[in-house]
């Protein structure tokens, strides 16, 4: 008992009290203010779109055929899903395997690694309209793909490749080296360690990059105007078609279907939220396993 009393007395003597300075209080207020402002902007944007768009949603806007009397968005929804899947199928494997090479195989101090990283950072900073011009000149004209979903998907794949590669690289780096050492100690090889130990541990981080890339694909317009076209129909791989974002741009530029444009914005926002929610659930399940 006496030892306990002595310890408590020593703790009371060594207890440190901190006094906030005026500068610290100001920084705290600025931090809270910035957070509240960001949240307010988000709530305002979402609320504005919902208020203007929900009341204009009708069943006719989900009809199969697009015409001047009914500017349906169903073909654009199907084209958006097709474009997203194609772009991710082209970019995700290449980006993930490139990240595996950079983290697990390449010499981290080598010139090649530095060149690849500089190239990826440069590509991520190029405006989307420049990607669209490149896609039009290379995929549409040179490779004779024409204005098609495939041309748009190849262009968007190049656009989102640096994002997926960098996020996957950081996710792989965050996996502790002790995991690799334990796997090697049990006799597993390099390839087995990567695919059985490292990649499953890095899946949540990799999926976050894929989610960001998906959001960029769904909301892209400039690049697709030059590569996929604006025809309002359900398009095949080599046919021209418009996505939801391009559909919104076309309606707003015409100026005749503003109510339908706001309704399209609601559906576009719901699709992005649905993709993010499903990806988050998948990441949590994989992390638990």
Buried (B, 14 or more C-beta within 10 A) or exposed (E): EEEEEEEEEEEEEEEEEEEEEEEEEEEEEEEEEEEEEEEEEEEEEEEEBBEBBEEBBEEEBEBEEBEEEBBBBBBBBBBBBBBBEBBBEBBBEBBBEBBBBBBBEBEEEEEEBEEBBEEBEEBBEEEBEEBBBBBBEBBBEEEEBBBBBBBBBBBBBBBBBBBBBBBBBBBBBEBEEEBBEEBBEEEBEEEEBBEEBBBBBBBBBBBBBBBBBBBBBBBBBBBBBBBBBBBBBBBEEEBBBBBBBBBBBBBBEEEEBEBBBBBBBBBBBEBBEEBBEEBBEEBEEBEEE
